Amino acid sequence: MTKPDPIPARLAALKSMSVTQLKSEWQTIFASAAPNNSRAFLESRLAYRIQELTYGGPDRETRRMLDLLADEVSGTLTRKSQIADPRNPVVGTRLIREWNGVEHTITVLRDGFDWQGRPYKSLSAIARAITGTRWNGYRFFGLRERKRGND
């Protein structure tokens, strides 16, 4: 017989703790004084850290992607590589989609996509221009994210 996972119980217990108890838990887990943030912040950060310590944090590729996003948002691109969605095909690939009897061809560029001679940052913007409604661009053009372990 397997032992039940204690983590869900620990996470549920956070909801019933007082702010003083949450701050005490923070001191135990982080070995530093808790910030004077909202109860919701303390709960969510503690819950994340408990899971991270038990199950592990984000993998190297995810951390790299987050670093690149942070650089991009702050406007300080210190890394040489840019963020690239792993679902994007190789630069130069042509995506063909028929919509209402009209065939649309999109070319994958290094920093976006080309449709009808105009550059677009996302496939979703092109799908919206074609259909007049919001679409997930990857879904509209039949691109799926590869499942881990199927590479």
C-alpha positions as CSV (number, residue, x, y, z in Angstrom):
1,M,0.0,0.0,0.0
2,T,1.3,3.4,-0.9
3,K,1.4,6.3,1.5
4,P,-0.8,9.3,0.6
5,D,1.0,12.4,-0.7
6,P,1.3,14.9,2.2
7,I,1.7,17.9,-0.1
8,P,-2.0,18.4,-0.9
9,A,-2.7,18.4,2.9
10,R,0.1,21.0,3.5
11,L,-1.3,23.2,0.7
12,A,-4.8,23.0,2.1
13,A,-3.6,23.9,5.6
14,L,-2.2,27.2,4.3
15,K,-5.8,28.3,3.7
16,S,-6.7,27.9,7.4
17,M,-3.6,29.6,8.8
18,S,-3.6,33.1,10.2
19,V,-1.3,35.7,8.6
20,T,1.0,35.3,11.6
21,Q,1.2,31.6,11.1
22,L,1.8,32.1,7.3
23,K,4.7,34.4,8.2
24,S,6.1,31.8,10.6
25,E,5.8,29.2,7.9
26,W,7.6,31.6,5.5
27,Q,10.5,32.0,8.1
28,T,10.8,28.2,8.3
29,I,10.8,27.5,4.5
30,F,12.7,30.5,3.2
31,A,14.9,31.1,6.3
32,S,14.2,34.9,6.1
33,A,11.5,37.3,7.4
34,A,8.3,37.2,5.5
35,P,7.5,40.3,3.3
36,N,4.6,42.5,4.3
37,N,2.5,41.4,1.3
38,S,-1.1,40.3,1.1
39,R,-2.3,37.0,2.6
40,A,-3.0,35.8,-1.0
41,F,0.7,36.5,-1.9
42,L,2.0,34.7,1.1
43,E,-0.3,31.6,0.5
44,S,0.6,31.4,-3.2
45,R,4.3,31.8,-2.8
46,L,4.4,29.3,0.1
47,A,2.4,26.8,-1.9
48,Y,4.7,27.2,-4.9
49,R,7.8,26.8,-2.7
50,I,6.5,23.7,-0.9
51,Q,5.8,22.0,-4.3
52,E,9.1,23.2,-5.7
53,L,11.1,21.7,-2.8
54,T,9.2,18.4,-3.0
55,Y,8.8,17.9,-6.8
56,G,11.6,20.1,-8.1
57,G,11.5,23.5,-9.9
58,P,11.3,24.4,-13.6
59,D,13.7,22.6,-15.9
60,R,16.7,24.4,-17.5
61,E,14.9,25.2,-20.7
62,T,12.0,26.8,-18.9
63,R,14.4,28.9,-16.7
64,R,16.2,30.0,-19.9
65,M,12.9,31.0,-21.5
66,L,11.9,32.9,-18.4
67,D,15.2,34.7,-18.4
68,L,14.8,35.7,-22.0
69,L,11.3,36.9,-21.4
70,A,12.5,39.0,-18.5
71,D,15.2,40.5,-20.6
72,E,12.7,41.3,-23.4
73,V,10.2,42.9,-21.1
74,S,12.9,45.0,-19.4
75,G,14.4,46.0,-22.7
76,T,17.8,44.8,-21.7
77,L,18.7,42.0,-24.1
78,T,21.8,40.7,-22.5
79,R,21.6,37.3,-24.2
80,K,22.4,36.8,-27.8
81,S,19.5,34.4,-28.6
82,Q,15.9,35.6,-28.9
83,I,12.8,33.8,-27.7
84,A,11.5,31.3,-30.2
85,D,8.4,29.3,-29.7
86,P,9.2,25.6,-30.1
87,R,6.1,25.1,-32.2
88,N,7.4,27.4,-34.9
89,P,8.6,25.5,-38.0
90,V,12.0,26.2,-39.5
91,V,12.5,29.7,-41.1
92,G,11.4,29.6,-44.7
93,T,8.7,27.0,-44.1
94,R,5.4,27.8,-45.9
95,L,2.2,27.1,-44.1
96,I,-0.9,26.6,-46.3
97,R,-4.4,26.9,-45.0
98,E,-7.7,27.0,-46.9
99,W,-10.4,29.1,-45.5
100,N,-13.8,29.7,-47.1
101,G,-12.5,28.3,-50.4
102,V,-9.4,30.6,-50.4
103,E,-5.9,29.2,-50.0
104,H,-3.6,31.3,-47.7
105,T,0.1,30.9,-47.7
106,I,2.2,32.0,-44.8
107,T,6.0,32.1,-44.7
108,V,7.9,31.6,-41.5
109,L,10.4,34.4,-40.9
110,R,13.2,34.6,-38.3
111,D,11.3,37.1,-36.2
112,G,7.7,36.4,-37.2
113,F,5.6,35.5,-40.3
114,D,4.8,36.9,-43.7
115,W,1.3,36.8,-45.2
116,Q,0.4,38.7,-48.4
117,G,3.7,40.6,-48.3
118,R,3.0,41.9,-44.8
119,P,5.0,41.0,-41.7
120,Y,3.1,39.7,-38.6
121,K,4.5,38.9,-35.2
122,S,2.1,36.0,-34.6
123,L,0.1,33.4,-36.3
124,S,-2.9,34.4,-34.2
125,A,-2.9,37.9,-35.8
126,I,-2.9,36.3,-39.3
127,A,-5.7,33.9,-38.3
128,R,-7.7,36.9,-37.0
129,A,-7.1,38.8,-40.3
130,I,-8.2,35.8,-42.3
131,T,-11.3,34.9,-40.3
132,G,-12.4,38.0,-38.6
133,T,-12.5,36.2,-35.2
134,R,-10.0,35.3,-32.5
135,W,-8.1,32.0,-33.1
136,N,-5.1,30.3,-31.5
137,G,-2.8,30.7,-34.5
138,Y,-1.0,27.4,-34.0
139,R,-4.3,25.6,-33.8
140,F,-5.7,27.4,-36.9
141,F,-2.6,26.4,-39.0
142,G,-2.5,22.9,-37.6
143,L,0.7,23.2,-35.6
144,R,0.7,21.3,-32.3
145,E,3.2,21.5,-29.5
146,R,5.3,18.4,-29.4
147,K,4.7,16.3,-26.3
148,R,7.7,15.7,-24.1
149,G,9.4,12.4,-24.7
150,N,8.1,12.2,-28.3
151,D,11.1,14.1,-29.8
